[in-house]
Amino acid sequence: MAPRIQPVDTSTDFPSSTTVVVIGGGIVGLSAALTLAEQGIQVVVLEKGRIAGEQSSRNLGWVRKMGRAALDVPMSLAADRLWAAMPARVGVDVGYRQAGIMYVAATEAEMAMHEGWTKSVGHLELDSRLLTKHQIDSTVPGGRGAWAGGIHTPSDGRAEPTLASSAIAAAAMRRGAIIVEQCAVRTLTRSGGKVSGVITERGEIRCDQVLLTGGLWSRRFLGNLGVSLPTLPLICYAIRTAPMTGPTEIAVGGPDFSFRKRLDGGFTITHRAALGAPLLLDHLLIGRRYLPALKHQKQALRLSLGKEFARDLALPRRWKGNDISPFERVRTMDPPVNEGINAEAMRNLAAAWPIFENAVVEEVWAGAMDITPDSLPAIGPVSSLPGLTIATGFSGHGFGTAPAAGHLAADLVAGNTPIIDPSPYRIERFSE
């Protein structure tokens, strides 16, 4: 089950040609489309299911710099500026609140990680500061955790996943973008040595440029074109409570829980130390690339081998433009909820902040994230396919950085000066 997003009446037109085709109607692709449309560039967004139907509406809504690698922080800083300007840009409140994010550490080892990160970004002059247990209690009162310390970034924030993508899509259409749902792109067409269009289940659209923002489906789409993109899926499970009095407007991440205030007065809660990790064929094909990351995260992975393996294996990895593609067979990736993990998250949170003992759970869901070996996205041109640019592999960080990531992708497609340095996100880094 997925959270219900703000409905949008998307386009009924199916053009035969355009300047740019965006494959994937998640928040990154929609942000890119809005940026292009604002520049007067013709753009068509093609979504195999419903816009924001997968991770763009299922994420936690955090907008953060804290904890990101130093070379990734400029993206987050640019996103902060764009999120702040979003209500004026799209004409509605998308729930962006720069209320801060705080992490609390249960052990000295966890605290040492926060201290190490603070030193690694010291040259960037962020407002992150380390906290003592006493400072945690005064910043977010009502807790009873025996914390070793914490870290707080007041300029971090949150927005509403069920509102933001819809608002961005509507704004893009007002600017002239065409967004077509229930229309999977099967493959690309090429002429003169470059991409010249896309073949969809409804026919061909000719174009000058293609931007792939397909999330966890990008690896399969590119693989059919002979391009390797290493990503593996992880599943995050989330809870929405009924409106309630809470301890803070600050989003809080503990060792084994997190919570953040919602625009509707409830809270979104998740388990920060338990992620679903269904084993697939790709784990055998590219799993070794993840061994360095596994050393730090293996305790959080709940491995499983079951129906997901068989379902994934049944989806083709090679097909032609006149074949039914995997994207038509699975319109929306909708993982089952792990009730046990959610129950753990609620117990852990209530033990730390007892006010949540009285929380009423109104909705639960799961979302699949596409994780790269270094947890950084791939954004940039594909050298072997001139005319194709990608923006994918956001590793669970895509919502928070989406306005800047979409802007960067649009800059690269349009040949404009990029909003930030794109070099950390080159896809070539995976083969170097």
N, C-alpha and C positions, 0 to 999 in steps of 0.2 A: 504494500500500500504506500502511496506517495502523498505528501502534503498537497492540498489543492491550491494551485496558483491562481492569481487574479486572472480571470479570463480575458482573452484578446481575440478580436475578430481579425484573423489573418487573411491573406489575399486569396482570391479565387482565380486571379489571372495566372496564366502559365506562359511566360514570354518565350519567344523563340531565340532571343539574343539579349545580351546585356554586356556591361563592361566587366563586372566582377561577380562571380558566384561564390557564396559562402556555404560550405557544406557543414551543417550542424547548427541547430538553433538553440544552443546553450548560451549562457550569459557572455562568454568571451566572443563568440561569433556575432551575437546581437550587438555587443558594444562596438565591434569592428564595423558592422553594418551601419550603425548610427554615425560613427565617425566619418565613414565614406560618404554617406548620404548628406551629411552636413557640408561636405565639400562639393556637392553637386555631382558626385560620381554615381552612375547607375549601378545598383547592387541588388542581387536576388539571393535571399537566404532560403536554403532547402533543408527541411527537417524531416527525418524519416518517420517520426512520431508526432508528439506535441512539443512546442517550444518549452524549454526548461524542464522537460519531463524526467530527466535523470538527475545527475548530481547538482545541477544548477539550482534546483528547488529543494534538494534533500540535505544540503550541507548545514553547518552550524551558524552561518551568518557572521563569522568573525572577520574583522578587517584589521590585520595586524602586521607590524614590523618585527615585533618581539620574537626572537627565536629563529629568525631567518638568517641564512648565510649572508655575510657582508656584501657579496657581489649581487645578491638578490634584493637588498634593501632599497636601492634606487627605484625599483619597480613599485615597491610598497609605498614609498614616499609620493611618487606620482599618483598612485591610486588614492591616497589620502586626499590629495587636492581635487581629484576628479569626483570622488564620492561626496565631498563637501559641496561641490557645485552641482551635484546631480538633481536636486529638487528643481532648481531653476532651469536646468537643461531639459528635463523630461516633463516638467509641469506638475509633478505629484510628489508626495512624501514617500520615499522608499524605505523609511525606517532607519536611515543612517544617523547614528548617534556616536559622537566621539567621547564616549564615557570611560574609556580605559579598559585595559586587560591586565589581570594579575595572575601569576603562577605562584603556587605554594609548593614548597619542597618538604618531603617527609624525612629525608636523610641528608647527611652532610655531603654524600656523593652527588645527590641531585642538586644541592645548592652549589657545589663546585662547578657543575655544568652551566648553571646560570651565571656564575662569576666568570667562567671562561668565555661565554658568549658576550658578556658585557665588555670584556677586554677586546674581543675580536672586532667589535663595531665602535670602539672608542673614538676612532677618527671621524665617525659620521655624526657625532654630536646629537645623538638621540636623547629623548627625555626619560629613558628607562633608568630605574634606580632599584638597587637591592634593598630588601626589607628585612627587618628583624621580626621575630614572632610578635613582639609587642606592637610593632607598626602594622602587621597584618591584622591584628585584633582591632586596632583603631580604624584601619582603612575599611575593613569589611567586618562589622561587629556581629556578635552572636555565635561565633564559631567556638569549637572546643577541640580543635586539632592541636597536637603537640608538634608544631612545625619547626623545622630547622631554619627556616627563613623563606624568603620569596623574592619576587621581582615584579615590578609594576611599571607599565608604560601608559601614562595618562592620555597620550595622543592616539592610542589605538582605539578601535571602536567596533561597531557592529552595524549590520543592515539586515533587511528582511528578504530572504531568498524567494518567498512566495509572491513578493511584490516587485522586486527590482527588475527581473528579466522581462516581465510583462510591460512595465513602464518604459523600459529601454526599447522594446519591440514596437510599442505604440508610437513612441517618439520617432523611431527610424522610419516607420511607414508614413507618418505625417511629413517627413522630409523627402519622401519619394521612394523609399526602399520597398521591395516586394518580398513578402515572407510567405512561403508555401509550406504548409504542414502535410503530413502523411505522404511525403514524396521522397523516397530514398534515392540517393545518387549511387549508381552501380559502379561507374568507372569514369575515366577521363577520355576525351578524344584529343588527338595530336595532329598537327600539320606543320610542315616547315620546320620541324625540329623542336616545337614548343607546344604547350597545352593550348588547345583552341576551343574547348568546350567540355561539357559533362553529359553523360548518358544517364538519364533517370528512368524510373519505372514508368514515367509518363511521356518519355521522349527526350530528345536532345535539346540542350540550350547552348548556343554558341557564346563564347565570351573571350575576353582578352587575358583575364587572370582568374585563378581559383585560389581560395583560402580555405584550407581544411581545419576545422575546429571541432572534430568529431569525438573528442574525449576518449573514453576507453575503446571506442570502435576505430580509432585512427590507426592503430597497429595493424588491424586486419585489412583496412582499406589500402594502406600503403604497401602491405605485404603482397597484395594482389598485383601491385605495380612494380614489384621487385625492389622496394625500398624497405630497409630494416629500421624499425623504431622499437627500442626495448621498453615495453611497459608491462606491468603485471597488475592485476586488480586486487584491491583490498576493500573490505566492506565495513562501513561505519554504521552503527545503530544509534537511533536518536529517539527522544521522548519529548512530547509537548504536554505541559501541564495546563490546567485551568488557571485563569487569572488568580493571583495570590499576592499577599504581601511578602516581599522578599528582602534579603539583607542588604542589597546594593544594586546600583545601576551598572557597576563594574562587572565585566565578564571575568569569571574565575576558572582557572584550570588547576586541578589538583593532580596528585599522582595517579588516581584511579577514578576520577570523575571530572566533569566540567559543567558549568551552567552559565546561562546568560539571559538577561531580561528580554522579553519580546515586546513588540509594539502593542500586542493585544492584552498585555498585562500578565501573561503566563511566563513560563521559562522553558527554554530548550536545554535539555540535559543529555549528556552522553558519557560513555565510559572511555577515559583516555588511555587505559592500559589494556584494552581488549578490542581487537579488530578481527573480523572474519577474514580468513585466508583460504578460500576454496582452491584446492590444487587442480591445475589444468595442464594441458600439454605444454603450454608456454613455460611452465616452471621447469620442465625438462630441457626445453630448447634454450632458454636464456637465464635460467635461475642462478647460474654461477656469477652473473654480473652483480647480483644483489648480496653476495656474501659479506662484503664490508659493512653494509647497512644492517644486515641480519645480526651482526654481533651486538648491536645496540638495541635492537627492537624485537628480538626473538621471543622475549617473555610476553610481549603484547599480542602475538599472533595466535589466533585460535584456528589451527589447521584442520581441514576437513577434506575427505575424499568421498564423493558421492555423486548425486544426480548432476551437479554442476559440471563435473568432468565429462560425463556422457553427453550432456546438452551442448557443451562447447565443442566436443569432438564431432558432433553431428553437423555443425555449421561449416560450410565450405571455406577453404582458404584460397582457392583459385576459382575464378568464374569469368565469364565474358559479359559483354554489354547486353546481350539478349537473354541472359540467365537471370533467374530470381536470385537476388543477392542475400547475404546474411542479414542485411539491414531491413529487409522486408520480412524475413522470418522472425526477427525479434525487434519489434518496433520500440520497445522500452525495456531496458534492463531493470528488473524489479526484484531485487533479492529478498528472500524471506527474512523476517525479523527474528533475531535470536533473543527470545524472551529472557533466557537466563542471564545474558550479558546485561540487558537493560535492568533486570532486577538487581544485579550486583551494583550497577551504577547508582541506583536509587538508595541502596543500603549504604554505600560508601559516602554518598553525599549527605545523607541524613546523619551519619555518624560525625561528620565534620561540621555541618551547619544544621542543627536540630529542627530549625523551622521547616525544613523540607520533609519532615516526618508526616506533615499534614498535607503534602502536595497531592492533588488529584490528577492522575494521568488521563489525558483526553485522547491522545493519539501517539502512535509509534510508527516508525518507518526505518528502512535501511537504504543505503545508497552505495554504489560501487564507484571507487576512485581509481584513476589510472596513475600508477606510480612508476616513475623513472628511477634508474639506479642511484642518481644523485639527488633525487627529489626536486629537481629544477625542471621547468617545462622546456619544450622544444619550440622555439619561435624563430621563423626565418624561412628563406627560400630553400627549395630542394634542388640541389645543383643538377641532378640527373634528369629532372623534369622541369625545364625552364617554363615559367608561368605558374608554377605551383608554389604556394607559401603555406606553411603550417603554423598553428598555434594550439598546442595540445600537450598532454602529459603533465598536467598541473599538480598532480600528486596531493590532492586535497586542499590546495591553496588557491584554486582558480577563482572562487567567488570573490574573495577579498581583493585580489589584484586585477580582477576582470576589466574594470574601466581602463586601466593603464595597459594591460596586456592586449586588449582589443584595439586600443589606440596605436600601440606599437605595431601590431600586425597590419593595421590599415595603412600606417606610414610606409611600411615596407612594400605593401602591394602597390601603393600609389606613387612610390618613388620620392616621398617627402623626407625631410630630415627627421629621423626617429626621435620620439619623445624621450627615450633613454637609450643608452648603449645596448644594442642587441647581442653583442658578442658572447655573453655568458650563456645564451640560449641556443646557440648553433646546434643543429642536429648532428653535424659532423663530429662533435666532441665524443659521441658514443663509439665511433670507429677509430679514433686517434689513440 
